[in-house]
Structures are given as C-alpha cells and as structure tokens.
C-alpha cells in the first residue's frame, strides 16, 4: 500500500508556523515511506482567499524545501464534483438538508 499524505492550507493569509509544521510532518512522513505528498488549496472562502496568499503559501513551502507530487489542486475547481456527491448522498438517503437560517447557525456556533 502506498502512503499518501496531503496539506490543505486555506489561502486567507500567510503560511503560519502551525501550517508549516503540519506540511513538513506530512511531507517527511510521505517521503520516509516512499509515498506521495499532495497539496490541496482550500480556496472556497472566496471573500478572504487571495492570489497573494496562495503565492505566499506556495513560496513558503518551497522555501523550506517541501515539494509536492502532481499539480496543486484547488477546491474551487471541483465544486461541480462536490455538488454531484452531495446530491447523490441526498438521493440515497445518506444525508439530510439543514433548514436553519444563517442567524440560527451563527447562534449555534457561538453557543457550542
């Protein structure tokens, strides 16, 4: 079995020490076991994600010597696949719709 790890930063700011540590640990583990290290950019927060942050994260990863296998994958490029998967889960009865208002969701998050 091939080991596959990934790092999935959200490009809403610079790469911070916690993210760098996670990327490095995953990269080291994959390389130690002859596996793959994948990069998936979680760019679904369209209001806060920026091209500058993406560039800074990629440059930061390269700066401390990590490389990834294949092309970096951007979550927004797979939105159609995610919608199809959600629709399939709903059709199969394996998921449910939430009818809460945005205000109710905010209140639940704040009280959790």
N, CA, C and O of each residue as an XYZ file, in Angstrom:
448
protein
N       0.841     -1.175      0.000
C       0.000      0.000      0.000
C       0.889      1.242      0.000
O       1.880      1.306      0.728
N       0.530      2.216     -0.813
C       1.283      3.456     -0.912
C       0.760      4.472      0.097
O      -0.447      4.692      0.201
N       1.670      5.082      0.831
C       1.310      6.147      1.764
C       1.038      7.419      0.966
O       1.828      7.799      0.101
N      -0.088      8.074      1.263
C      -0.418      9.353      0.635
C      -0.814     10.321      1.749
O      -1.744     10.061      2.513
N      -0.093     11.439      1.829
C      -0.450     12.492      2.773
C      -0.786     13.742      1.976
O      -0.503     13.830      0.781
N      -1.395     14.710      2.658
C      -1.708     15.955      1.970
C      -1.639     17.110      2.951
O      -1.735     16.939      4.166
N      -1.472     18.270      2.387
C      -1.538     19.515      3.144
C      -2.584     20.368      2.455
O      -2.560     20.515      1.233
N      -3.509     20.935      3.230
C      -4.634     21.667      2.640
C      -4.772     23.047      3.285
O      -5.661     23.260      4.110
N      -3.906     23.975      2.917
C      -3.986     25.312      3.511
C      -5.147     26.128      2.954
O      -5.575     25.929      1.817
N      -5.644     27.041      3.768
C      -6.651     27.998      3.333
C      -5.935     29.309      3.029
O      -5.302     29.876      3.920
N      -6.016     29.798      1.809
C      -5.241     30.980      1.422
C      -5.887     32.296      1.850
O      -6.198     33.156      1.026
N      -6.077     32.424      3.150
C      -6.663     33.651      3.691
C      -5.606     34.506      4.376
O      -5.926     35.520      4.996
N      -4.368     34.103      4.264
C      -3.256     34.840      4.865
C      -1.964     34.099      4.599
O      -1.918     33.164      3.800
N      -0.921     34.527      5.274
C       0.384     33.909      5.085
C       0.449     32.536      5.740
O      -0.338     32.229      6.636
N       1.383     31.721      5.294
C       1.647     30.422      5.911
C       2.205     30.672      7.307
O       3.241     31.323      7.449
N       1.534     30.166      8.339
C       1.993     30.372      9.711
C       2.752     29.148     10.194
O       2.775     28.121      9.516
N       3.365     29.251     11.350
C       4.250     28.196     11.854
C       3.505     26.874     12.045
O       4.069     25.808     11.798
N       2.249     26.931     12.480
C       1.479     25.695     12.648
C       1.216     24.998     11.326
O       1.316     23.774     11.231
N       0.882     25.772     10.312
C       0.671     25.201      8.982
C       1.959     24.652      8.403
O       1.970     23.583      7.792
N       3.049     25.388      8.595
C       4.349     24.931      8.097
C       4.750     23.622      8.769
O       5.262     22.714      8.113
N       4.518     23.526     10.071
C       4.841     22.300     10.809
C       4.024     21.124     10.281
O       4.567     20.042     10.057
N       2.723     21.330     10.082
C       1.868     20.264      9.560
C       2.334     19.814      8.182
O       2.430     18.616      7.913
N       2.620     20.773      7.316
C       3.098     20.438      5.967
C       4.398     19.655      6.041
O       4.557     18.646      5.354
N       5.325     20.114      6.869
C       6.622     19.449      6.976
C       6.483     18.034      7.520
O       7.100     17.111      6.988
N       5.691     17.842      8.561
C       5.491     16.496      9.110
C       4.885     15.564      8.066
O       5.332     14.429      7.905
N       3.863     16.048      7.355
C       3.224     15.210      6.336
C       4.185     14.895      5.198
O       4.214     13.771      4.697
N       4.968     15.885      4.794
C       5.953     15.693      3.728
C       7.011     14.678      4.164
O       7.346     13.763      3.412
N       7.534     14.842      5.381
C       8.553     13.912      5.886
C       8.011     12.488      5.978
O       8.695     11.537      5.598
N       6.793     12.341      6.477
C       6.197     11.012      6.611
C       6.051     10.350      5.246
O       6.409      9.185      5.073
N       5.524     11.093      4.279
C       5.347     10.541      2.930
C       6.688     10.160      2.324
O       6.831      9.070      1.771
N       7.659     11.037      2.420
C       8.964     10.759      1.815
C       9.667      9.597      2.515
O      10.307      8.777      1.857
N       9.557      9.518      3.837
C      10.183      8.428      4.594
C       9.637      7.065      4.168
O      10.369      6.076      4.134
N       8.352      7.027      3.847
C       7.703      5.764      3.483
C       7.579      5.572      1.972
O       6.857      4.684      1.516
N       8.273      6.391      1.203
C       8.226      6.251     -0.251
C       6.873      6.588     -0.845
O       6.514      6.094     -1.914
N       6.127      7.428     -0.153
C       4.777      7.749     -0.597
C       4.679      9.069     -1.318
O       5.667      9.611     -1.813
N       3.456      9.575     -1.366
C       3.167     10.822     -2.074
C       2.716     11.890     -1.089
O       2.057     11.603     -0.089
N       3.084     13.121     -1.395
C       2.652     14.288     -0.634
C       1.875     15.182     -1.589
O       2.424     15.677     -2.573
N       0.594     15.386     -1.293
C      -0.280     16.163     -2.169
C      -0.585     17.527     -1.560
O      -0.591     17.691     -0.340
N      -0.832     18.484     -2.416
C      -1.199     19.829     -1.981
C      -2.582     20.154     -2.518
O      -2.820     20.125     -3.725
N      -3.501     20.468     -1.588
C      -4.867     20.851     -1.953
C      -5.153     22.206     -1.320
O      -5.160     22.327     -0.095
N      -5.384     23.206     -2.126
C      -5.622     24.562     -1.635
C      -7.119     24.740     -1.370
O      -7.940     24.622     -2.279
N      -7.454     25.024     -0.118
C      -8.846     25.183      0.313
C      -9.311     26.611      0.037
O      -9.464     27.409      0.961
N      -9.533     26.923     -1.220
C      -9.862     28.288     -1.637
C     -11.361     28.536     -1.759
O     -11.793     29.313     -2.610
N     -12.147     27.888     -0.925
C     -13.599     28.024     -1.017
C     -14.126     29.275     -0.319
O     -15.265     29.676     -0.560
N     -13.334     29.889      0.526
C     -13.726     31.146      1.171
C     -13.376     32.277      0.213
O     -12.325     32.906      0.332
N     -14.268     32.525     -0.735
C     -13.972     33.466     -1.823
C     -13.809     34.900     -1.343
O     -13.145     35.696     -2.005
N     -14.402     35.244     -0.206
C     -14.274     36.611      0.297
C     -12.878     36.882      0.845
O     -12.362     37.992      0.716
N     -12.265     35.869      1.455
C     -10.979     36.102      2.115
C      -9.790     35.477      1.401
O      -8.651     35.844      1.692
N     -10.010     34.554      0.484
C      -8.901     33.927     -0.249
C      -8.350     34.905     -1.277
O      -9.104     35.564     -1.994
N      -7.026     34.989     -1.337
C      -6.408     35.909     -2.300
C      -5.299     35.201     -3.067
O      -4.698     34.243     -2.582
N      -5.045     35.691     -4.263
C      -3.937     35.158     -5.057
C      -2.607     35.408     -4.357
O      -1.697     34.583     -4.436
N      -2.491     36.541     -3.674
C      -1.259     36.859     -2.956
C      -0.995     35.834     -1.853
O       0.144     35.414     -1.651
N      -2.051     35.435     -1.141
C      -1.894     34.438     -0.084
C      -1.527     33.078     -0.672
O      -0.703     32.359     -0.107
N      -2.132     32.724     -1.798
C      -1.781     31.463     -2.465
C      -0.306     31.470     -2.831
O       0.413     30.512     -2.548
N       0.148     32.553     -3.462
C       1.564     32.659     -3.841
C       2.469     32.597     -2.620
O       3.511     31.943     -2.654
N       2.082     33.272     -1.540
C       2.900     33.274     -0.326
C       2.998     31.879      0.278
O       4.065     31.484      0.749
N       1.910     31.136      0.269
C       1.918     29.774      0.811
C       2.798     28.866     -0.044
O       3.629     28.126      0.484
N       2.616     28.921     -1.351
C       3.427     28.078     -2.244
C       4.906     28.436     -2.122
O       5.756     27.547     -2.069
N       5.218     29.733     -2.077
C       6.610     30.163     -1.921
C       7.179     29.709     -0.585
O       8.332     29.284     -0.509
N       6.369     29.797      0.471
C       6.816     29.356      1.789
C       7.126     27.870      1.824
O       8.134     27.456      2.396
N       6.265     27.067      1.215
C       6.506     25.624      1.171
C       7.791     25.311      0.412
O       8.582     24.468      0.834
N       7.988     25.990     -0.699
C       9.209     25.781     -1.485
C      10.435     26.257     -0.722
O      11.494     25.633     -0.796
N      10.300     27.359      0.012
C      11.424     27.934      0.749
C      11.998     26.952      1.758
O      13.217     26.851      1.898
N      11.122     26.214      2.476
C      11.695     25.271      3.432
C      11.831     23.858      2.880
O      11.929     22.891      3.636
N      11.835     23.749      1.556
C      12.274     22.524      0.904
C      11.238     21.466      0.634
O      11.589     20.356      0.234
N       9.968     21.769      0.840
C       8.959     20.756      0.537
C       8.538     20.880     -0.919
O       8.416     21.977     -1.465
N       8.326     19.748     -1.515
C       7.774     19.696     -2.860
C       6.578     18.759     -2.805
O       6.487     17.928     -1.901
N       5.687     18.877     -3.728
C       4.501     18.024     -3.721
C       4.424     17.269     -5.032
O       4.991     17.671     -6.048
N       3.707     16.169     -4.972
C       3.569     15.302     -6.140
C       2.370     15.750     -6.963
O       1.282     15.962     -6.428
N       2.575     15.891     -8.255
C       1.499     16.331     -9.131
C       1.257     17.822     -8.996
O       2.036     18.548     -8.379
N       0.170     18.252     -9.583
C      -0.209     19.663     -9.527
C      -0.962     19.946     -8.230
O      -1.638     19.070     -7.691
N      -0.840     21.158     -7.743
C      -1.669     21.578     -6.611
C      -3.126     21.573     -7.075
O      -3.435     22.006     -8.185
N      -4.004     21.085     -6.223
C      -5.430     21.021     -6.541
C      -6.136     22.148     -5.795
O      -5.919     22.345     -4.600
N      -6.972     22.878     -6.504
C      -7.748     23.952     -5.897
C      -9.179     23.471     -5.719
O      -9.807     23.006     -6.669
N      -9.696     23.586     -4.493
C     -11.035     23.088     -4.202
C     -12.090     23.696     -5.111
O     -13.029     23.004     -5.505
N     -11.959     24.975     -5.456
C     -12.977     25.606     -6.299
C     -13.054     24.969     -7.679
O     -14.071     25.095     -8.360
N     -11.999     24.290     -8.097
C     -12.038     23.627     -9.404
C     -12.863     22.346     -9.359
O     -13.125     21.739    -10.397
N     -13.275     21.933     -8.160
C     -14.026     20.686     -8.006
C     -15.437     20.894     -7.459
O     -16.070     19.943     -7.002
N     -15.924     22.113     -7.502
C     -17.248     22.407     -6.946
C     -18.316     21.525     -7.581
O     -19.176     21.001     -6.873
N     -18.280     21.352     -8.889
C     -19.288     20.523     -9.561
C     -19.267     19.092     -9.039
O     -20.323     18.488     -8.850
N     -18.071     18.542     -8.802
C     -17.959     17.185     -8.256
C     -18.563     17.110     -6.855
O     -19.227     16.131     -6.515
N     -18.335     18.144     -6.044
C     -18.870     18.155     -4.678
C     -20.390     18.247     -4.689
O     -21.056     17.589     -3.889
N     -20.941     19.051     -5.582
C     -22.400     19.174     -5.691
C     -23.004     17.831     -6.106
O     -24.011     17.404     -5.542
N     -22.401     17.170     -7.080
C     -22.903     15.862     -7.524
C     -22.857     14.838     -6.392
O     -23.789     14.051     -6.226
N     -21.774     14.847     -5.615
C     -21.652     13.910     -4.496
C     -22.717     14.191     -3.441
O     -23.319     13.258     -2.909
N     -22.957     15.456     -3.134
C     -23.988     15.812     -2.158
C     -25.370     15.398     -2.656
O     -26.172     14.869     -1.887
N     -25.649     15.631     -3.918
C     -26.945     15.239     -4.486
C     -27.134     13.729     -4.440
O     -28.230     13.246     -4.157
N     -26.069     12.983     -4.719
C     -26.149     11.523     -4.665
C     -26.424     11.057     -3.235
O     -27.265     10.183     -3.020
N     -25.724     11.632     -2.259
C     -25.944     11.257     -0.863
C     -27.375     11.557     -0.429
O     -27.994     10.757      0.272
N     -27.896     12.703     -0.841
C     -29.287     13.037     -0.526
C     -30.247     12.044     -1.168
O     -31.178     11.572     -0.515
N     -30.030     11.724     -2.438
C     -30.907     10.797     -3.160
C     -30.893      9.406     -2.537
O     -31.904      8.704     -2.552
N     -29.750      9.010     -1.990
C     -29.619      7.686     -1.370
C     -30.108      7.669      0.077
O     -30.136      6.614      0.710
N     -30.488      8.822      0.595
C     -30.933      8.889      1.987
C     -29.787      8.863      2.978
O     -29.991      8.546      4.150
N     -28.595      9.186      2.532
C     -27.416      9.149      3.395
C     -26.974     10.532      3.869
O     -25.899     10.678      4.451
N     -27.793     11.530      3.622
C     -27.530     12.889      4.089
C     -28.879     13.573      4.257
O     -29.897     13.081      3.772
N     -28.880     14.682      4.929
C     -30.119     15.426      5.095
C     -29.845     16.911      4.895
O     -28.719     17.381      5.055
N     -30.891     17.630      4.546
C     -30.782     19.072      4.359
C     -31.004     19.771      5.694
O     -31.815     19.337      6.512
N     -30.285     20.839      5.895
C     -30.470     21.675      7.074
C     -31.294     22.887      6.653
O     -30.964     23.564      5.679
N     -32.351     23.150      7.378
C     -33.225     24.269      7.044
C     -33.061     25.432      8.020
O     -33.922     26.309      8.097
N     -31.963     25.438      8.760
C     -31.702     26.527      9.697
C     -31.373     27.804      8.931
O     -30.788     27.770      7.848
N     -31.757     28.906      9.508
C     -31.416     30.198      8.908
C     -29.952     30.520      9.222
O     -29.379     29.944     10.147
N     -29.352     31.424      8.470
C     -27.975     31.834      8.792
C     -27.851     32.333     10.232
O     -26.841     32.096     10.894
N     -28.885     33.026     10.707
C     -28.857     33.532     12.079
C     -28.852     32.383     13.091
O     -28.124     32.428     14.083
N     -29.660     31.360     12.838
C     -29.694     30.202     13.737
C     -28.349     29.486     13.747
O     -27.875     29.067     14.803
N     -27.735     29.344     12.583
C     -26.429     28.690     12.511
C     -25.382     29.492     13.278
O     -24.560     28.918     13.992
N     -25.409     30.811     13.133
C     -24.469     31.660     13.869
C     -24.660     31.488     15.365
O     -23.686     31.360     16.106
N     -25.900     31.486     15.810
C     -26.180     31.315     17.239
C     -25.683     29.957     17.741
O     -25.105     29.870     18.825
N     -25.907     28.902     16.958
C     -25.437     27.571     17.357
C     -23.917     27.535     17.461
O     -23.374     26.935     18.389
N     -23.230     28.168     16.521
C     -21.763     28.195     16.556
C     -21.268     28.938     17.793
O     -20.310     28.519     18.443
N     -21.933     30.042     18.104
C     -21.491     30.857     19.235
C     -21.738     30.183     20.576
O     -21.010     30.435     21.536
N     -22.753     29.329     20.657
C     -23.055     28.666     21.923
C     -22.408     27.295     22.040
O     -22.475     26.667     23.097
N     -21.796     26.834     20.988
C     -21.173     25.494     21.017
C     -19.907     25.494     21.855
O     -19.255     24.459     21.990
